[in-house]
Amino acid sequence: MVLLTLLFGAAVGFSLGLTGGGGAIFAVPLLVYGLGVPAREAVGVSLLTVGATSLVGFVQRARQGMVEFPTGLLFALAGVLSAPLGAMLADRLPEAVLLSLFALLMLVIAVRMWRKAADTTFSLPIINPDDAGPTCQRDPQGKLRLTSQCAMLLGLIGLGAGVLSGLFGVGGGFIIVPALVMFSGMGMQRAIGTSLLVITLISASGTVSHLLAGKDLTLVTAGLFTLGSVAGLFGGSSLAQRLAGPTLQKVFAAAIVAVAAFVMIRTLGQ
């Protein structure tokens, strides 16, 4: 069981490093159906794993100067406030309903990833500041003009990411990264680094809320799963530099659909 926990954790970290976001969606299904962890406890283990793995990735990106701290902290503050709400909702939902909603979330992520792979403009490493939306603008030096309207928009998106994190144990990177690119005019690589900062803080808030609510969290399972995930992150990041992005995203999206279908069939068959 120890080896299996490490391998499943490595699979989550590997997918995170390989795709830059969305890989955490595999954590709960692997914990529930692969290791027999109850769904609510699996959410807590997933939060801890995603937070620790994102922290490692964030430190790497920060050393490269690829993190925009003011914008990221605004997102994180909103998400930290709403993550406990998601945890409360998860506690009140029947396990079958929670898993069914999780499967639907997986399908949404898969569709978004497929469209992202098909849209070549989304994968550009730099976004022209003049192309930013009307709510958030950047000055000629590329610094975000954090007006009240811009702060409100980014804060609302952060609130949504926090609720999803507390509810399903996911990091919310599939929301945060495209939001940073589309609404704040941030370049893709910087958006990924900033997203890792946000995910780290939101996941920490969700984990604390999980523990304060008195929910089970087996430290041995959580520790081994997290250790495997951190190790897998480096392998996925290394391989990602050698593979074609759009094709990889489509294969990953197809894998998410397959897992979502499995979760739905198992849930409805109970």
MOGIHU-V919207 format. One record per backbone hydrogen bond with DSSP energy under -1.0 kcal/mol. NH is the residue of the N-H (numbers start at 0). CO is the residue of the C=O. E is the energy in kcal/mol with one decimal. If there is no record, write none. Layout:
nh:NH co:CO e:E
nh:NH co:CO e:E
//
This chain:
nh:4 co:0 e:-2.4
nh:5 co:1 e:-2.2
nh:6 co:2 e:-2.5
nh:7 co:3 e:-2.6
nh:8 co:4 e:-2.3
nh:9 co:5 e:-2.4
nh:10 co:6 e:-1.9
nh:11 co:7 e:-1.6
nh:12 co:8 e:-2.4
nh:13 co:9 e:-2.9
nh:14 co:10 e:-2.0
nh:15 co:11 e:-2.0
nh:16 co:12 e:-2.6
nh:17 co:13 e:-2.1
nh:18 co:14 e:-2.0
nh:19 co:15 e:-2.1
nh:24 co:21 e:-1.5
nh:25 co:22 e:-1.8
nh:26 co:23 e:-1.5
nh:29 co:25 e:-2.1
nh:30 co:26 e:-2.3
nh:31 co:27 e:-2.9
nh:32 co:28 e:-2.7
nh:33 co:29 e:-1.2
nh:36 co:30 e:-2.8
nh:41 co:37 e:-2.7
nh:42 co:38 e:-1.6
nh:43 co:39 e:-1.3
nh:44 co:40 e:-2.4
nh:45 co:41 e:-2.6
nh:46 co:42 e:-2.3
nh:47 co:43 e:-2.2
nh:48 co:44 e:-2.6
nh:49 co:45 e:-3.1
nh:50 co:46 e:-2.4
nh:51 co:47 e:-2.3
nh:52 co:48 e:-2.6
nh:53 co:49 e:-2.5
nh:54 co:50 e:-1.9
nh:55 co:51 e:-1.6
nh:56 co:52 e:-2.0
nh:57 co:53 e:-3.0
nh:58 co:54 e:-2.3
nh:59 co:55 e:-1.8
nh:60 co:56 e:-2.2
nh:61 co:57 e:-3.0
nh:62 co:58 e:-1.9
nh:64 co:61 e:-1.5
nh:65 co:60 e:-2.5
nh:71 co:67 e:-2.3
nh:72 co:68 e:-3.0
nh:73 co:69 e:-1.5
nh:74 co:70 e:-2.0
nh:75 co:71 e:-2.7
nh:76 co:72 e:-2.6
nh:77 co:73 e:-1.7
nh:78 co:74 e:-2.4
nh:79 co:75 e:-3.2
nh:80 co:76 e:-1.6
nh:81 co:77 e:-1.5
nh:82 co:78 e:-2.1
nh:85 co:81 e:-1.6
nh:86 co:82 e:-2.1
nh:87 co:83 e:-2.2
nh:88 co:84 e:-2.2
nh:89 co:85 e:-2.2
nh:90 co:86 e:-1.5
nh:91 co:87 e:-1.0
nh:92 co:88 e:-1.1
nh:97 co:93 e:-2.6
nh:98 co:94 e:-2.5
nh:99 co:95 e:-2.0
nh:100 co:96 e:-2.6
nh:101 co:97 e:-2.0
nh:102 co:98 e:-2.2
nh:103 co:99 e:-1.9
nh:104 co:100 e:-2.2
nh:105 co:101 e:-2.1
nh:106 co:102 e:-1.7
nh:107 co:103 e:-2.0
nh:108 co:104 e:-2.4
nh:109 co:105 e:-2.5
nh:110 co:106 e:-2.3
nh:111 co:107 e:-2.2
nh:112 co:108 e:-2.6
nh:113 co:109 e:-2.4
nh:114 co:110 e:-2.3
nh:115 co:111 e:-2.3
nh:116 co:112 e:-2.2
nh:117 co:113 e:-1.7
nh:118 co:114 e:-1.4
nh:123 co:120 e:-1.1
nh:130 co:127 e:-2.2
nh:131 co:128 e:-1.5
nh:138 co:142 e:-2.6
nh:141 co:138 e:-2.6
nh:144 co:136 e:-3.2
nh:145 co:143 e:-1.1
nh:146 co:144 e:-2.0
nh:150 co:146 e:-2.8
nh:151 co:147 e:-2.1
nh:152 co:148 e:-2.2
nh:153 co:149 e:-2.6
nh:154 co:150 e:-2.3
nh:155 co:151 e:-2.2
nh:156 co:152 e:-1.9
nh:157 co:153 e:-2.1
nh:158 co:154 e:-2.2
nh:159 co:155 e:-2.0
nh:160 co:156 e:-2.2
nh:161 co:157 e:-2.1
nh:162 co:158 e:-2.1
nh:163 co:159 e:-2.0
nh:164 co:160 e:-2.1
nh:165 co:161 e:-2.5
nh:166 co:162 e:-2.2
nh:167 co:163 e:-2.6
nh:168 co:164 e:-2.0
nh:174 co:171 e:-1.7
nh:175 co:171 e:-2.5
nh:176 co:172 e:-2.2
nh:178 co:174 e:-1.7
nh:179 co:175 e:-2.7
nh:180 co:176 e:-2.0
nh:181 co:177 e:-3.0
nh:182 co:178 e:-2.7
nh:185 co:179 e:-1.9
nh:190 co:186 e:-2.4
nh:191 co:187 e:-2.3
nh:192 co:188 e:-1.9
nh:193 co:189 e:-2.6
nh:194 co:190 e:-2.5
nh:195 co:191 e:-1.8
nh:196 co:192 e:-1.3
nh:197 co:193 e:-2.0
nh:198 co:194 e:-3.1
nh:199 co:195 e:-2.1
nh:200 co:196 e:-1.8
nh:201 co:197 e:-2.8
nh:202 co:198 e:-2.7
nh:203 co:199 e:-1.7
nh:204 co:200 e:-2.0
nh:205 co:201 e:-2.5
nh:206 co:202 e:-2.5
nh:207 co:203 e:-2.3
nh:208 co:204 e:-2.3
nh:209 co:205 e:-2.2
nh:210 co:206 e:-2.2
nh:211 co:207 e:-2.9
nh:212 co:208 e:-1.6
nh:213 co:210 e:-1.8
nh:214 co:209 e:-1.7
nh:221 co:217 e:-2.7
nh:222 co:218 e:-3.0
nh:223 co:219 e:-2.5
nh:224 co:220 e:-2.6
nh:225 co:221 e:-2.3
nh:226 co:222 e:-2.5
nh:227 co:223 e:-2.5
nh:228 co:224 e:-1.9
nh:229 co:225 e:-2.5
nh:230 co:226 e:-1.9
nh:231 co:227 e:-2.4
nh:232 co:228 e:-1.8
nh:234 co:230 e:-1.1
nh:235 co:231 e:-2.5
nh:236 co:232 e:-2.4
nh:237 co:233 e:-2.0
nh:238 co:234 e:-2.3
nh:239 co:235 e:-2.2
nh:241 co:238 e:-2.0
nh:247 co:243 e:-2.0
nh:248 co:244 e:-2.5
nh:249 co:245 e:-2.0
nh:250 co:246 e:-2.2
nh:251 co:247 e:-2.4
nh:252 co:248 e:-2.4
nh:253 co:249 e:-2.2
nh:254 co:250 e:-1.9
nh:255 co:251 e:-2.0
nh:256 co:252 e:-2.1
nh:257 co:253 e:-2.0
nh:258 co:254 e:-2.2
nh:259 co:255 e:-2.7
nh:260 co:256 e:-2.4
nh:261 co:257 e:-2.0
nh:262 co:258 e:-2.7
nh:263 co:259 e:-2.4
nh:264 co:260 e:-2.5
nh:265 co:261 e:-2.6
nh:266 co:262 e:-2.4
nh:267 co:263 e:-2.8
nh:268 co:264 e:-1.6
nh:269 co:266 e:-1.0
//
